[in-house]
Every structure is written in C-alpha cells, then in structure tokens.
Amino acid sequence: MPIHRCCRLPAGHRRHGARPYNARMPGMLKILFLSIVALIGGVLSLALVSSVASWLPPLLGLSPSNSVQLGWDLAFSVLGGVAGISFATYYAPCWPRSHGFSIWSLIALGCGYAVWSVGADFPLWFVVSLLVSLPLQLLAGWWFGRRASRDLR
C-alpha cells in the first residue's frame, strides 16, 4: 500500500522523534572521554604538586630537620590533594563534584593504607594532621575547582 503524498517527508528528513538508535552515541563518548581526561589530569596534577616537595628544598638550599621535613611533606601532600581535586572538578564535563570526589576517594584510600601499614613509624601529630586534612582537601578542592555560573541572569 503506497504512502499518501501528504504524509511523505522530503528526502533526507525524518519524522520528529524517529532518530537512529545511535544518534546520542558520539555525545556520550565525548563525555566519557572528557571524564577520563579530567580524572587522569587530576591524578597527574596531584603527583606533580606532591613531587615538588622532594626537589624544591635542595633547590632552595634548605636542609630541614626530620620534623620540619615531615611538615613540609604534609603541606605539599595537602596542596597536591587540593590541586588534584580542583583539576578534576573544574574540567569534568558533567557532575564535577563526583569527579572531585573520585580523586578524593583515591587520596583517602592511600592515606588510610599508609596510616594502617606504616602509621606507627610517624609521629602522632603527622598521622592525625594527615587524616584531619582529608575533608579539608575535599572542600577546598571543590571550592577552587568551581566554575563561574554561565547564566547571564
């Protein structure tokens, strides 16, 4: 039975709502790719900032004692965590806080493992400061990673 000519669409046009099953796939793949890039970038920025703690003191000519060295390492560990969370939060294509929370979860698992396995080798102030800094890292990372509203209202 032929289709009436008033119901036909011009060549190349589809009915509203009749889209191919994979029409959204390129957009979803782009979001997935950008999410992975944001997470990898967050981990790399965490590693980069944390590694600064090892090469900066000799460059500045500092020879700190054990306690000062631990404080230095703690400060750069916290700064690295904030940098990683901020990067992942800022560059996430969607759900930015979830991306930041993913990086924070890796940091928290790493800190928990470090405290569990070698916590007795460090002074109590270092272990407590490291654990107390975890929620502060998350909040500061979310704050620094936020984007300005794009709404012009």
Phi and psi in radians as a Rosetta constraint file:
Dihedral C 1 N 2 CA 2 C 2 CIRCULARHARMONIC -1.269 0.35
Dihedral N 2 CA 2 C 2 N 3 CIRCULARHARMONIC 2.639 0.35
Dihedral C 2 N 3 CA 3 C 3 CIRCULARHARMONIC -1.430 0.35
Dihedral N 3 CA 3 C 3 N 4 CIRCULARHARMONIC 2.378 0.35
Dihedral C 3 N 4 CA 4 C 4 CIRCULARHARMONIC -1.104 0.35
Dihedral N 4 CA 4 C 4 N 5 CIRCULARHARMONIC 2.529 0.35
Dihedral C 4 N 5 CA 5 C 5 CIRCULARHARMONIC -1.147 0.35
Dihedral N 5 CA 5 C 5 N 6 CIRCULARHARMONIC -0.413 0.35
Dihedral C 5 N 6 CA 6 C 6 CIRCULARHARMONIC -1.314 0.35
Dihedral N 6 CA 6 C 6 N 7 CIRCULARHARMONIC -0.293 0.35
Dihedral C 6 N 7 CA 7 C 7 CIRCULARHARMONIC -1.647 0.35
Dihedral N 7 CA 7 C 7 N 8 CIRCULARHARMONIC -0.184 0.35
Dihedral C 7 N 8 CA 8 C 8 CIRCULARHARMONIC -1.326 0.35
Dihedral N 8 CA 8 C 8 N 9 CIRCULARHARMONIC 2.582 0.35
Dihedral C 8 N 9 CA 9 C 9 CIRCULARHARMONIC -1.816 0.35
Dihedral N 9 CA 9 C 9 N 10 CIRCULARHARMONIC 2.663 0.35
Dihedral C 9 N 10 CA 10 C 10 CIRCULARHARMONIC -1.041 0.35
Dihedral N 10 CA 10 C 10 N 11 CIRCULARHARMONIC 2.761 0.35
Dihedral C 10 N 11 CA 11 C 11 CIRCULARHARMONIC -1.038 0.35
Dihedral N 11 CA 11 C 11 N 12 CIRCULARHARMONIC 2.359 0.35
Dihedral C 11 N 12 CA 12 C 12 CIRCULARHARMONIC 1.552 0.35
Dihedral N 12 CA 12 C 12 N 13 CIRCULARHARMONIC -0.107 0.35
Dihedral C 12 N 13 CA 13 C 13 CIRCULARHARMONIC -1.787 0.35
Dihedral N 13 CA 13 C 13 N 14 CIRCULARHARMONIC 2.599 0.35
Dihedral C 13 N 14 CA 14 C 14 CIRCULARHARMONIC -2.070 0.35
Dihedral N 14 CA 14 C 14 N 15 CIRCULARHARMONIC 2.785 0.35
Dihedral C 14 N 15 CA 15 C 15 CIRCULARHARMONIC -1.199 0.35
Dihedral N 15 CA 15 C 15 N 16 CIRCULARHARMONIC 2.662 0.35
Dihedral C 15 N 16 CA 16 C 16 CIRCULARHARMONIC -1.066 0.35
Dihedral N 16 CA 16 C 16 N 17 CIRCULARHARMONIC 2.245 0.35
Dihedral C 16 N 17 CA 17 C 17 CIRCULARHARMONIC 1.596 0.35
Dihedral N 17 CA 17 C 17 N 18 CIRCULARHARMONIC -0.273 0.35
Dihedral C 17 N 18 CA 18 C 18 CIRCULARHARMONIC -1.667 0.35
Dihedral N 18 CA 18 C 18 N 19 CIRCULARHARMONIC 1.533 0.35
Dihedral C 18 N 19 CA 19 C 19 CIRCULARHARMONIC -1.952 0.35
Dihedral N 19 CA 19 C 19 N 20 CIRCULARHARMONIC 2.689 0.35
Dihedral C 19 N 20 CA 20 C 20 CIRCULARHARMONIC -1.089 0.35
Dihedral N 20 CA 20 C 20 N 21 CIRCULARHARMONIC 2.675 0.35
Dihedral C 20 N 21 CA 21 C 21 CIRCULARHARMONIC -1.095 0.35
Dihedral N 21 CA 21 C 21 N 22 CIRCULARHARMONIC -0.410 0.35
Dihedral C 21 N 22 CA 22 C 22 CIRCULARHARMONIC -1.882 0.35
Dihedral N 22 CA 22 C 22 N 23 CIRCULARHARMONIC 0.409 0.35
Dihedral C 22 N 23 CA 23 C 23 CIRCULARHARMONIC -1.160 0.35
Dihedral N 23 CA 23 C 23 N 24 CIRCULARHARMONIC -0.532 0.35
Dihedral C 23 N 24 CA 24 C 24 CIRCULARHARMONIC -1.544 0.35
Dihedral N 24 CA 24 C 24 N 25 CIRCULARHARMONIC -0.134 0.35
Dihedral C 24 N 25 CA 25 C 25 CIRCULARHARMONIC -1.029 0.35
Dihedral N 25 CA 25 C 25 N 26 CIRCULARHARMONIC -0.815 0.35
Dihedral C 25 N 26 CA 26 C 26 CIRCULARHARMONIC -1.037 0.35
Dihedral N 26 CA 26 C 26 N 27 CIRCULARHARMONIC -0.675 0.35
Dihedral C 26 N 27 CA 27 C 27 CIRCULARHARMONIC -1.149 0.35
Dihedral N 27 CA 27 C 27 N 28 CIRCULARHARMONIC -0.700 0.35
Dihedral C 27 N 28 CA 28 C 28 CIRCULARHARMONIC -1.190 0.35
Dihedral N 28 CA 28 C 28 N 29 CIRCULARHARMONIC -0.675 0.35
Dihedral C 28 N 29 CA 29 C 29 CIRCULARHARMONIC -1.154 0.35
Dihedral N 29 CA 29 C 29 N 30 CIRCULARHARMONIC -0.620 0.35
Dihedral C 29 N 30 CA 30 C 30 CIRCULARHARMONIC -1.140 0.35
Dihedral N 30 CA 30 C 30 N 31 CIRCULARHARMONIC -0.766 0.35
Dihedral C 30 N 31 CA 31 C 31 CIRCULARHARMONIC -1.116 0.35
Dihedral N 31 CA 31 C 31 N 32 CIRCULARHARMONIC -0.742 0.35
Dihedral C 31 N 32 CA 32 C 32 CIRCULARHARMONIC -1.077 0.35
Dihedral N 32 CA 32 C 32 N 33 CIRCULARHARMONIC -0.791 0.35
Dihedral C 32 N 33 CA 33 C 33 CIRCULARHARMONIC -1.088 0.35
Dihedral N 33 CA 33 C 33 N 34 CIRCULARHARMONIC -0.816 0.35
Dihedral C 33 N 34 CA 34 C 34 CIRCULARHARMONIC -1.170 0.35
Dihedral N 34 CA 34 C 34 N 35 CIRCULARHARMONIC -0.555 0.35
Dihedral C 34 N 35 CA 35 C 35 CIRCULARHARMONIC -1.151 0.35
Dihedral N 35 CA 35 C 35 N 36 CIRCULARHARMONIC -0.759 0.35
Dihedral C 35 N 36 CA 36 C 36 CIRCULARHARMONIC -1.136 0.35
Dihedral N 36 CA 36 C 36 N 37 CIRCULARHARMONIC -0.707 0.35
Dihedral C 36 N 37 CA 37 C 37 CIRCULARHARMONIC -1.103 0.35
Dihedral N 37 CA 37 C 37 N 38 CIRCULARHARMONIC -0.729 0.35
Dihedral C 37 N 38 CA 38 C 38 CIRCULARHARMONIC -1.106 0.35
Dihedral N 38 CA 38 C 38 N 39 CIRCULARHARMONIC -0.726 0.35
Dihedral C 38 N 39 CA 39 C 39 CIRCULARHARMONIC -1.211 0.35
Dihedral N 39 CA 39 C 39 N 40 CIRCULARHARMONIC -0.742 0.35
Dihedral C 39 N 40 CA 40 C 40 CIRCULARHARMONIC -1.141 0.35
Dihedral N 40 CA 40 C 40 N 41 CIRCULARHARMONIC -0.714 0.35
Dihedral C 40 N 41 CA 41 C 41 CIRCULARHARMONIC -1.095 0.35
Dihedral N 41 CA 41 C 41 N 42 CIRCULARHARMONIC -0.647 0.35
Dihedral C 41 N 42 CA 42 C 42 CIRCULARHARMONIC -1.118 0.35
Dihedral N 42 CA 42 C 42 N 43 CIRCULARHARMONIC -0.733 0.35
Dihedral C 42 N 43 CA 43 C 43 CIRCULARHARMONIC -1.173 0.35
Dihedral N 43 CA 43 C 43 N 44 CIRCULARHARMONIC -0.719 0.35
Dihedral C 43 N 44 CA 44 C 44 CIRCULARHARMONIC -1.159 0.35
Dihedral N 44 CA 44 C 44 N 45 CIRCULARHARMONIC -0.681 0.35
Dihedral C 44 N 45 CA 45 C 45 CIRCULARHARMONIC -1.202 0.35
Dihedral N 45 CA 45 C 45 N 46 CIRCULARHARMONIC -0.608 0.35
Dihedral C 45 N 46 CA 46 C 46 CIRCULARHARMONIC -1.064 0.35
Dihedral N 46 CA 46 C 46 N 47 CIRCULARHARMONIC -0.815 0.35
Dihedral C 46 N 47 CA 47 C 47 CIRCULARHARMONIC -1.152 0.35
Dihedral N 47 CA 47 C 47 N 48 CIRCULARHARMONIC -0.679 0.35
Dihedral C 47 N 48 CA 48 C 48 CIRCULARHARMONIC -1.144 0.35
Dihedral N 48 CA 48 C 48 N 49 CIRCULARHARMONIC -0.844 0.35
Dihedral C 48 N 49 CA 49 C 49 CIRCULARHARMONIC -1.169 0.35
Dihedral N 49 CA 49 C 49 N 50 CIRCULARHARMONIC -0.675 0.35
Dihedral C 49 N 50 CA 50 C 50 CIRCULARHARMONIC -1.183 0.35
Dihedral N 50 CA 50 C 50 N 51 CIRCULARHARMONIC -0.575 0.35
Dihedral C 50 N 51 CA 51 C 51 CIRCULARHARMONIC -1.267 0.35
Dihedral N 51 CA 51 C 51 N 52 CIRCULARHARMONIC -0.368 0.35
Dihedral C 51 N 52 CA 52 C 52 CIRCULARHARMONIC -1.047 0.35
Dihedral N 52 CA 52 C 52 N 53 CIRCULARHARMONIC -0.537 0.35
Dihedral C 52 N 53 CA 53 C 53 CIRCULARHARMONIC -1.112 0.35
Dihedral N 53 CA 53 C 53 N 54 CIRCULARHARMONIC -0.421 0.35
Dihedral C 53 N 54 CA 54 C 54 CIRCULARHARMONIC -1.523 0.35
Dihedral N 54 CA 54 C 54 N 55 CIRCULARHARMONIC -0.583 0.35
Dihedral C 54 N 55 CA 55 C 55 CIRCULARHARMONIC -1.798 0.35
Dihedral N 55 CA 55 C 55 N 56 CIRCULARHARMONIC -0.206 0.35
Dihedral C 55 N 56 CA 56 C 56 CIRCULARHARMONIC -1.305 0.35
Dihedral N 56 CA 56 C 56 N 57 CIRCULARHARMONIC -0.755 0.35
Dihedral C 56 N 57 CA 57 C 57 CIRCULARHARMONIC -1.036 0.35
Dihedral N 57 CA 57 C 57 N 58 CIRCULARHARMONIC -0.791 0.35
Dihedral C 57 N 58 CA 58 C 58 CIRCULARHARMONIC -1.123 0.35
Dihedral N 58 CA 58 C 58 N 59 CIRCULARHARMONIC -0.564 0.35
Dihedral C 58 N 59 CA 59 C 59 CIRCULARHARMONIC -1.148 0.35
Dihedral N 59 CA 59 C 59 N 60 CIRCULARHARMONIC -0.637 0.35
Dihedral C 59 N 60 CA 60 C 60 CIRCULARHARMONIC -1.485 0.35
Dihedral N 60 CA 60 C 60 N 61 CIRCULARHARMONIC -0.097 0.35
Dihedral C 60 N 61 CA 61 C 61 CIRCULARHARMONIC 1.378 0.35
Dihedral N 61 CA 61 C 61 N 62 CIRCULARHARMONIC 0.394 0.35
Dihedral C 61 N 62 CA 62 C 62 CIRCULARHARMONIC -1.562 0.35
Dihedral N 62 CA 62 C 62 N 63 CIRCULARHARMONIC 2.418 0.35
Dihedral C 62 N 63 CA 63 C 63 CIRCULARHARMONIC -2.213 0.35
Dihedral N 63 CA 63 C 63 N 64 CIRCULARHARMONIC 1.406 0.35
Dihedral C 63 N 64 CA 64 C 64 CIRCULARHARMONIC -1.299 0.35
Dihedral N 64 CA 64 C 64 N 65 CIRCULARHARMONIC 2.747 0.35
Dihedral C 64 N 65 CA 65 C 65 CIRCULARHARMONIC -1.335 0.35
Dihedral N 65 CA 65 C 65 N 66 CIRCULARHARMONIC 3.120 0.35
Dihedral C 65 N 66 CA 66 C 66 CIRCULARHARMONIC -1.053 0.35
Dihedral N 66 CA 66 C 66 N 67 CIRCULARHARMONIC -0.787 0.35
Dihedral C 66 N 67 CA 67 C 67 CIRCULARHARMONIC -1.151 0.35
Dihedral N 67 CA 67 C 67 N 68 CIRCULARHARMONIC -0.736 0.35
Dihedral C 67 N 68 CA 68 C 68 CIRCULARHARMONIC -1.172 0.35
Dihedral N 68 CA 68 C 68 N 69 CIRCULARHARMONIC -0.683 0.35
Dihedral C 68 N 69 CA 69 C 69 CIRCULARHARMONIC -1.101 0.35
Dihedral N 69 CA 69 C 69 N 70 CIRCULARHARMONIC -0.712 0.35
Dihedral C 69 N 70 CA 70 C 70 CIRCULARHARMONIC -1.117 0.35
Dihedral N 70 CA 70 C 70 N 71 CIRCULARHARMONIC -0.740 0.35
Dihedral C 70 N 71 CA 71 C 71 CIRCULARHARMONIC -1.091 0.35
Dihedral N 71 CA 71 C 71 N 72 CIRCULARHARMONIC -0.727 0.35
Dihedral C 71 N 72 CA 72 C 72 CIRCULARHARMONIC -1.067 0.35
Dihedral N 72 CA 72 C 72 N 73 CIRCULARHARMONIC -0.820 0.35
Dihedral C 72 N 73 CA 73 C 73 CIRCULARHARMONIC -1.127 0.35
Dihedral N 73 CA 73 C 73 N 74 CIRCULARHARMONIC -0.681 0.35
Dihedral C 73 N 74 CA 74 C 74 CIRCULARHARMONIC -1.113 0.35
Dihedral N 74 CA 74 C 74 N 75 CIRCULARHARMONIC -0.771 0.35
Dihedral C 74 N 75 CA 75 C 75 CIRCULARHARMONIC -1.073 0.35
Dihedral N 75 CA 75 C 75 N 76 CIRCULARHARMONIC -0.764 0.35
Dihedral C 75 N 76 CA 76 C 76 CIRCULARHARMONIC -1.318 0.35
Dihedral N 76 CA 76 C 76 N 77 CIRCULARHARMONIC -0.445 0.35
Dihedral C 76 N 77 CA 77 C 77 CIRCULARHARMONIC -1.159 0.35
Dihedral N 77 CA 77 C 77 N 78 CIRCULARHARMONIC -0.737 0.35
Dihedral C 77 N 78 CA 78 C 78 CIRCULARHARMONIC -1.175 0.35
Dihedral N 78 CA 78 C 78 N 79 CIRCULARHARMONIC -0.774 0.35
Dihedral C 78 N 79 CA 79 C 79 CIRCULARHARMONIC -1.091 0.35
Dihedral N 79 CA 79 C 79 N 80 CIRCULARHARMONIC -0.660 0.35
Dihedral C 79 N 80 CA 80 C 80 CIRCULARHARMONIC -1.125 0.35
Dihedral N 80 CA 80 C 80 N 81 CIRCULARHARMONIC -0.703 0.35
Dihedral C 80 N 81 CA 81 C 81 CIRCULARHARMONIC -1.109 0.35
Dihedral N 81 CA 81 C 81 N 82 CIRCULARHARMONIC -0.759 0.35
Dihedral C 81 N 82 CA 82 C 82 CIRCULARHARMONIC -1.116 0.35
Dihedral N 82 CA 82 C 82 N 83 CIRCULARHARMONIC -0.716 0.35
Dihedral C 82 N 83 CA 83 C 83 CIRCULARHARMONIC -1.133 0.35
Dihedral N 83 CA 83 C 83 N 84 CIRCULARHARMONIC -0.746 0.35
Dihedral C 83 N 84 CA 84 C 84 CIRCULARHARMONIC -1.143 0.35
Dihedral N 84 CA 84 C 84 N 85 CIRCULARHARMONIC -0.766 0.35
Dihedral C 84 N 85 CA 85 C 85 CIRCULARHARMONIC -1.154 0.35
Dihedral N 85 CA 85 C 85 N 86 CIRCULARHARMONIC -0.716 0.35
Dihedral C 85 N 86 CA 86 C 86 CIRCULARHARMONIC -1.103 0.35
Dihedral N 86 CA 86 C 86 N 87 CIRCULARHARMONIC -0.765 0.35
Dihedral C 86 N 87 CA 87 C 87 CIRCULARHARMONIC -1.072 0.35
Dihedral N 87 CA 87 C 87 N 88 CIRCULARHARMONIC -0.857 0.35
Dihedral C 87 N 88 CA 88 C 88 CIRCULARHARMONIC -1.134 0.35
Dihedral N 88 CA 88 C 88 N 89 CIRCULARHARMONIC -0.645 0.35
Dihedral C 88 N 89 CA 89 C 89 CIRCULARHARMONIC -1.197 0.35
Dihedral N 89 CA 89 C 89 N 90 CIRCULARHARMONIC -0.744 0.35
Dihedral C 89 N 90 CA 90 C 90 CIRCULARHARMONIC -1.221 0.35
Dihedral N 90 CA 90 C 90 N 91 CIRCULARHARMONIC -0.741 0.35
Dihedral C 90 N 91 CA 91 C 91 CIRCULARHARMONIC -1.633 0.35
Dihedral N 91 CA 91 C 91 N 92 CIRCULARHARMONIC 0.051 0.35
Dihedral C 91 N 92 CA 92 C 92 CIRCULARHARMONIC -1.174 0.35
Dihedral N 92 CA 92 C 92 N 93 CIRCULARHARMONIC 2.323 0.35
Dihedral C 92 N 93 CA 93 C 93 CIRCULARHARMONIC -1.284 0.35
Dihedral N 93 CA 93 C 93 N 94 CIRCULARHARMONIC -0.442 0.35
Dihedral C 93 N 94 CA 94 C 94 CIRCULARHARMONIC -2.703 0.35
Dihedral N 94 CA 94 C 94 N 95 CIRCULARHARMONIC 2.766 0.35
Dihedral C 94 N 95 CA 95 C 95 CIRCULARHARMONIC 0.847 0.35
Dihedral N 95 CA 95 C 95 N 96 CIRCULARHARMONIC 1.074 0.35
Dihedral C 95 N 96 CA 96 C 96 CIRCULARHARMONIC -1.104 0.35
Dihedral N 96 CA 96 C 96 N 97 CIRCULARHARMONIC -0.634 0.35
Dihedral C 96 N 97 CA 97 C 97 CIRCULARHARMONIC -1.178 0.35
Dihedral N 97 CA 97 C 97 N 98 CIRCULARHARMONIC -0.544 0.35
Dihedral C 97 N 98 CA 98 C 98 CIRCULARHARMONIC -1.156 0.35
Dihedral N 98 CA 98 C 98 N 99 CIRCULARHARMONIC -0.657 0.35
Dihedral C 98 N 99 CA 99 C 99 CIRCULARHARMONIC -1.154 0.35
Dihedral N 99 CA 99 C 99 N 100 CIRCULARHARMONIC -0.780 0.35
Dihedral C 99 N 100 CA 100 C 100 CIRCULARHARMONIC -1.093 0.35
Dihedral N 100 CA 100 C 100 N 101 CIRCULARHARMONIC -0.674 0.35
Dihedral C 100 N 101 CA 101 C 101 CIRCULARHARMONIC -1.162 0.35
Dihedral N 101 CA 101 C 101 N 102 CIRCULARHARMONIC -0.570 0.35
Dihedral C 101 N 102 CA 102 C 102 CIRCULARHARMONIC -1.116 0.35
Dihedral N 102 CA 102 C 102 N 103 CIRCULARHARMONIC -0.769 0.35
Dihedral C 102 N 103 CA 103 C 103 CIRCULARHARMONIC -1.136 0.35
Dihedral N 103 CA 103 C 103 N 104 CIRCULARHARMONIC -0.738 0.35
Dihedral C 103 N 104 CA 104 C 104 CIRCULARHARMONIC -1.087 0.35
Dihedral N 104 CA 104 C 104 N 105 CIRCULARHARMONIC -0.656 0.35
Dihedral C 104 N 105 CA 105 C 105 CIRCULARHARMONIC -1.084 0.35
Dihedral N 105 CA 105 C 105 N 106 CIRCULARHARMONIC -0.712 0.35
Dihedral C 105 N 106 CA 106 C 106 CIRCULARHARMONIC -1.095 0.35
Dihedral N 106 CA 106 C 106 N 107 CIRCULARHARMONIC -0.732 0.35
Dihedral C 106 N 107 CA 107 C 107 CIRCULARHARMONIC -1.116 0.35
Dihedral N 107 CA 107 C 107 N 108 CIRCULARHARMONIC -0.791 0.35
Dihedral C 107 N 108 CA 108 C 108 CIRCULARHARMONIC -1.118 0.35
Dihedral N 108 CA 108 C 108 N 109 CIRCULARHARMONIC -0.714 0.35
Dihedral C 108 N 109 CA 109 C 109 CIRCULARHARMONIC -1.111 0.35
Dihedral N 109 CA 109 C 109 N 110 CIRCULARHARMONIC -0.725 0.35
Dihedral C 109 N 110 CA 110 C 110 CIRCULARHARMONIC -1.118 0.35
Dihedral N 110 CA 110 C 110 N 111 CIRCULARHARMONIC -0.740 0.35
Dihedral C 110 N 111 CA 111 C 111 CIRCULARHARMONIC -1.169 0.35
Dihedral N 111 CA 111 C 111 N 112 CIRCULARHARMONIC -0.725 0.35
Dihedral C 111 N 112 CA 112 C 112 CIRCULARHARMONIC -1.082 0.35
Dihedral N 112 CA 112 C 112 N 113 CIRCULARHARMONIC -0.734 0.35
Dihedral C 112 N 113 CA 113 C 113 CIRCULARHARMONIC -1.144 0.35
Dihedral N 113 CA 113 C 113 N 114 CIRCULARHARMONIC -0.727 0.35
Dihedral C 113 N 114 CA 114 C 114 CIRCULARHARMONIC -1.118 0.35
Dihedral N 114 CA 114 C 114 N 115 CIRCULARHARMONIC -0.738 0.35
Dihedral C 114 N 115 CA 115 C 115 CIRCULARHARMONIC -1.164 0.35
Dihedral N 115 CA 115 C 115 N 116 CIRCULARHARMONIC -0.690 0.35
Dihedral C 115 N 116 CA 116 C 116 CIRCULARHARMONIC -1.181 0.35
Dihedral N 116 CA 116 C 116 N 117 CIRCULARHARMONIC -0.760 0.35
Dihedral C 116 N 117 CA 117 C 117 CIRCULARHARMONIC -1.492 0.35
Dihedral N 117 CA 117 C 117 N 118 CIRCULARHARMONIC -0.723 0.35
Dihedral C 117 N 118 CA 118 C 118 CIRCULARHARMONIC -2.244 0.35
Dihedral N 118 CA 118 C 118 N 119 CIRCULARHARMONIC 0.383 0.35
Dihedral C 118 N 119 CA 119 C 119 CIRCULARHARMONIC -1.092 0.35
Dihedral N 119 CA 119 C 119 N 120 CIRCULARHARMONIC -0.547 0.35
Dihedral C 119 N 120 CA 120 C 120 CIRCULARHARMONIC -1.266 0.35
Dihedral N 120 CA 120 C 120 N 121 CIRCULARHARMONIC -0.291 0.35
Dihedral C 120 N 121 CA 121 C 121 CIRCULARHARMONIC -1.369 0.35
Dihedral N 121 CA 121 C 121 N 122 CIRCULARHARMONIC -0.256 0.35
Dihedral C 121 N 122 CA 122 C 122 CIRCULARHARMONIC -1.889 0.35
Dihedral N 122 CA 122 C 122 N 123 CIRCULARHARMONIC 2.730 0.35
Dihedral C 122 N 123 CA 123 C 123 CIRCULARHARMONIC -1.131 0.35
Dihedral N 123 CA 123 C 123 N 124 CIRCULARHARMONIC 2.717 0.35
Dihedral C 123 N 124 CA 124 C 124 CIRCULARHARMONIC -1.077 0.35
Dihedral N 124 CA 124 C 124 N 125 CIRCULARHARMONIC -0.661 0.35
Dihedral C 124 N 125 CA 125 C 125 CIRCULARHARMONIC -1.075 0.35
Dihedral N 125 CA 125 C 125 N 126 CIRCULARHARMONIC -0.628 0.35
Dihedral C 125 N 126 CA 126 C 126 CIRCULARHARMONIC -1.192 0.35
Dihedral N 126 CA 126 C 126 N 127 CIRCULARHARMONIC -0.800 0.35
Dihedral C 126 N 127 CA 127 C 127 CIRCULARHARMONIC -1.118 0.35
Dihedral N 127 CA 127 C 127 N 128 CIRCULARHARMONIC -0.790 0.35
Dihedral C 127 N 128 CA 128 C 128 CIRCULARHARMONIC -1.137 0.35
Dihedral N 128 CA 128 C 128 N 129 CIRCULARHARMONIC -0.760 0.35
Dihedral C 128 N 129 CA 129 C 129 CIRCULARHARMONIC -1.098 0.35
Dihedral N 129 CA 129 C 129 N 130 CIRCULARHARMONIC -0.674 0.35
Dihedral C 129 N 130 CA 130 C 130 CIRCULARHARMONIC -1.113 0.35
Dihedral N 130 CA 130 C 130 N 131 CIRCULARHARMONIC -0.770 0.35
Dihedral C 130 N 131 CA 131 C 131 CIRCULARHARMONIC -1.261 0.35
Dihedral N 131 CA 131 C 131 N 132 CIRCULARHARMONIC -0.640 0.35
Dihedral C 131 N 132 CA 132 C 132 CIRCULARHARMONIC -1.220 0.35
Dihedral N 132 CA 132 C 132 N 133 CIRCULARHARMONIC -0.495 0.35
Dihedral C 132 N 133 CA 133 C 133 CIRCULARHARMONIC -1.280 0.35
Dihedral N 133 CA 133 C 133 N 134 CIRCULARHARMONIC -0.276 0.35
Dihedral C 133 N 134 CA 134 C 134 CIRCULARHARMONIC -1.040 0.35
Dihedral N 134 CA 134 C 134 N 135 CIRCULARHARMONIC -0.906 0.35
Dihedral C 134 N 135 CA 135 C 135 CIRCULARHARMONIC -1.152 0.35
Dihedral N 135 CA 135 C 135 N 136 CIRCULARHARMONIC -0.534 0.35
Dihedral C 135 N 136 CA 136 C 136 CIRCULARHARMONIC -1.189 0.35
Dihedral N 136 CA 136 C 136 N 137 CIRCULARHARMONIC -0.620 0.35
Dihedral C 136 N 137 CA 137 C 137 CIRCULARHARMONIC -1.096 0.35
Dihedral N 137 CA 137 C 137 N 138 CIRCULARHARMONIC -0.747 0.35
Dihedral C 137 N 138 CA 138 C 138 CIRCULARHARMONIC -1.106 0.35
Dihedral N 138 CA 138 C 138 N 139 CIRCULARHARMONIC -0.849 0.35
Dihedral C 138 N 139 CA 139 C 139 CIRCULARHARMONIC -1.149 0.35
Dihedral N 139 CA 139 C 139 N 140 CIRCULARHARMONIC -0.756 0.35
Dihedral C 139 N 140 CA 140 C 140 CIRCULARHARMONIC -1.162 0.35
Dihedral N 140 CA 140 C 140 N 141 CIRCULARHARMONIC -0.677 0.35
Dihedral C 140 N 141 CA 141 C 141 CIRCULARHARMONIC -1.126 0.35
Dihedral N 141 CA 141 C 141 N 142 CIRCULARHARMONIC -0.731 0.35
Dihedral C 141 N 142 CA 142 C 142 CIRCULARHARMONIC -1.098 0.35
Dihedral N 142 CA 142 C 142 N 143 CIRCULARHARMONIC -0.697 0.35
Dihedral C 142 N 143 CA 143 C 143 CIRCULARHARMONIC -1.194 0.35
Dihedral N 143 CA 143 C 143 N 144 CIRCULARHARMONIC -0.828 0.35
Dihedral C 143 N 144 CA 144 C 144 CIRCULARHARMONIC -1.235 0.35
Dihedral N 144 CA 144 C 144 N 145 CIRCULARHARMONIC -0.434 0.35
Dihedral C 144 N 145 CA 145 C 145 CIRCULARHARMONIC -1.556 0.35
Dihedral N 145 CA 145 C 145 N 146 CIRCULARHARMONIC -0.024 0.35
Dihedral C 145 N 146 CA 146 C 146 CIRCULARHARMONIC -1.241 0.35
Dihedral N 146 CA 146 C 146 N 147 CIRCULARHARMONIC 2.671 0.35
Dihedral C 146 N 147 CA 147 C 147 CIRCULARHARMONIC -1.864 0.35
Dihedral N 147 CA 147 C 147 N 148 CIRCULARHARMONIC 2.620 0.35
Dihedral C 147 N 148 CA 148 C 148 CIRCULARHARMONIC -1.146 0.35
Dihedral N 148 CA 148 C 148 N 149 CIRCULARHARMONIC 2.580 0.35
Dihedral C 148 N 149 CA 149 C 149 CIRCULARHARMONIC -1.111 0.35
Dihedral N 149 CA 149 C 149 N 150 CIRCULARHARMONIC 2.379 0.35
Dihedral C 149 N 150 CA 150 C 150 CIRCULARHARMONIC -1.633 0.35
Dihedral N 150 CA 150 C 150 N 151 CIRCULARHARMONIC 0.038 0.35
Dihedral C 150 N 151 CA 151 C 151 CIRCULARHARMONIC -1.362 0.35
Dihedral N 151 CA 151 C 151 N 152 CIRCULARHARMONIC 2.244 0.35
Dihedral C 151 N 152 CA 152 C 152 CIRCULARHARMONIC -1.465 0.35
Dihedral N 152 CA 152 C 152 N 153 CIRCULARHARMONIC 0.013 0.35
